[in-house]
Structures are given as C-alpha cells and as structure tokens.
Amino acid sequence: MSVAVDVDVLVVGGGHAGLAFARLLAVLGGGRRPGLSIAVLDAGDAPAAAPDAEVGLRVVALSPGSRTILERCAAWPLLPAQRVGPYRRMVVWHQAGAPDGAASIHFDAAEQGVAELGYIVENEVLRSALWHAPGGGLQLLPATKPAALAIDGDAASVSLAGGGLLRARLVVGADGHASWLRQALGVGARHQAYGQHAVVAHLASERPHDDTAWQCFQSDGPVALLPLADGRVSLVWSCASARAASLLALGVAEFEREVTAAMGGVLGGLRLTTQRAAFELAAANAAQYSGLRFALIGDAAHRVHPLAGQGVNLAFRDAVVLAQVLADHLALPHADPGDPLALRRFERARRGENAATIGAMSLINAAFSSSVPGLSRVAGHGLALVDHLGPVKARLADMAMGRTGEVPAWVRRGSAS
C-alpha cells in the first residue's frame, strides 16, 4: 500500500529556477491532473513584494526566450519597468583592438528581427516577481530549512530542521550550486575552478550606454558593462582571483580609472555609484540530473561561466522542459510524477545543451585568457571572422536569445500564447 503524501511535487529552493518550474508545472500540469499539489521550500525569507530603492549589485541577462517563460509564469508583468534594462545591441571585442575594429563582433536586434536581444534585471527583483506571481496550486514555504532526506519506492521524505516531515511523489532540487539536495542524494558533480572572481558594481558613464551590452576580453578574463534601466551600467569584471582582490582594495578614484581604461573609454569616464563585491567563478555538471523520485535543475545541476550571461537562461530552460515533460506524463492515467523513466526524458533533453554550453564558455574563456603568446590575439581576430560569417553569427545569436535546444515551441516562437 502506498504511503500518504503531503504534496505531489516538492521543490527544494525558492530561487529563479525553482519558482519558475513550480509555476510552470501549476499552469501546464494543473489542467491535466486536477488537484495537483506543489510546494516550494526555501531556507531564506520571502522576498519583499516591492523592490528596494537601490538597484541590487547582482543582475542577470534574460533572453527573449526567458521572457516568454516568465510571461507564462505570470511573473513578467510584475517586473517594474524602471528596473528592466533592455539591450538592443551587443558589442564584443579584444583588448588588442577596439569596439569598432577588426577584433570585434556586433549583434543587433533589428538584424535578428526582434525588438530586444535581452533584458538586464536584478536577481532579487526577478525572484520577487516569481514569488508573488498570481496563480493557484502552489504552496510557498519560506524560512524552511531541510535537514534530512529519505527516498523509497513510494515517496521522497524531507525532514525539516525546525521539526516536521514533508513527503512528496517527486522532489526537485533547485537550491543552487552548493545544492543540499544533490549532496543528500549522493549525486556527484564534475567541477572546474577557473581561478577567477567576478567583480561587480554599478557605474555612471560619461556617455549614454545606448541600450548596448559592451564586453571587452582582457588577458585574464572579460569585462562587461551591462545597461541598466536607470541609465547606469552594471560592471561584471571576470579576472584572476588575485587581481579581483586588488580591484576591491583600490581607492574609488583609482578603481574608476582602472575600469575606464579596461573598457578603452568606450563610454567615456566611469564613476562608481555603489559598493563593490566579488564572487568566485567555476563550472560544474552533475553526474545525473534525475533518478527515482528526484530531479535537479538550474545551478543544482550545472554551473557555467558568466561571460555570455547564460546561467539563468539555461536554468529557465531546465524548468520549462521538466514542467512540460511532467505535464505530458501526468495526462496518462495513474501516472506517477516520480517515475524515473519520465524524468529520464527531461535529463536527455537538457544534458546535451547544458554540457555544450559549459564546454563552449570554458573554451572561449580559456582561449581569450590564455597565457600562451599570441593565442588570445588570434582568438580576438576570430571575432571579426565570425562577424562576417552569417550562418555562424546567426547561430550564436539564436543561442543567446534562447531559440535553440529542445524546448516547447511556444518558447522558441517567443510567444506565451
């Protein structure tokens, strides 16, 4: 006899991936399995419904495909327009050249037939929209920390640190790169340390950013200026860890000179308007994304270098594919959401794209940051070659905009209808 369960699906982790998955499953699966119950537990507090006055330091670059997913989640309308920075151009160049020189590549929304290439949004503003989005069939459990896990043929049981037990037919790990659930499952992950940190801050620029994302490859990593809706730019400077520490230690005026010089003065003088922070960069891929009564998505399953801003977009694609696979499965009579065969379909659909993206970002970072004489310069000139190879450039643009991979057709079309 099957044991009683509290919910059909329990999501561990109330970040972007976990909330998007839960809301998508409620929408896609709720109509096929009336009474489908979903809970999301998160060790942190619930985000405020309204964002703080100050723009947060951690931002993400959302693709048009991710916007479509957020629209289906009913979260996109909750993003305040004044906190969403669309970008319509992307310019990437090597430090040996110039933004409009030979060692550069340019992407333009008009060339791709879209209004925007993407959107810069603060992490917490995005999480708040996903948390507070309207829709039923979802139980949110903030300030709830898991303590122990047991899985058998009937259910996954999660013991809570404050006491109590939650049982579910399926448990989904969406709790970040240091995933508690992945470790509790005993699932290993292949890690690659880059020896780099990303220094982040917001800057005011002498010249307008022109709705453009600017990125210059330096000898030890890329420096990016991402356009914010308030006219400032968000700095993401990926560099050797020792250099990151020295950048944090610089005085304000010296730091401003360093950043302005690193970007070749593309936006004129840059002025620091916030504190600075840094976080370690690494890549990882879990040994498996699924099994009996569990699945892993987002950073709990994989981690990628931020140089192309694809981390959150890959996470949302995990979320939509897992939700669609489960929704299709639940349309069958007596279907069990924890069926490992159904979950395996999700893993097959996502592992290939994620592994390819991790590998490509690692290769690009290594080529441009190489200490081998001349290699990074050759890589820089390769940008110009790609800029003139229409099919290759179009493929890169499709990847950046979330129009590739095995995802539902409504995501590729860029419409949530």
Summary of the structure (lengths in Angstrom):
residues: 417
radius of gyration: 21.6
end to end distance: 41.6
largest distance: 70.4
contacts: 1466
relative contact order: 0.18
helix: 37%
strand: 28%
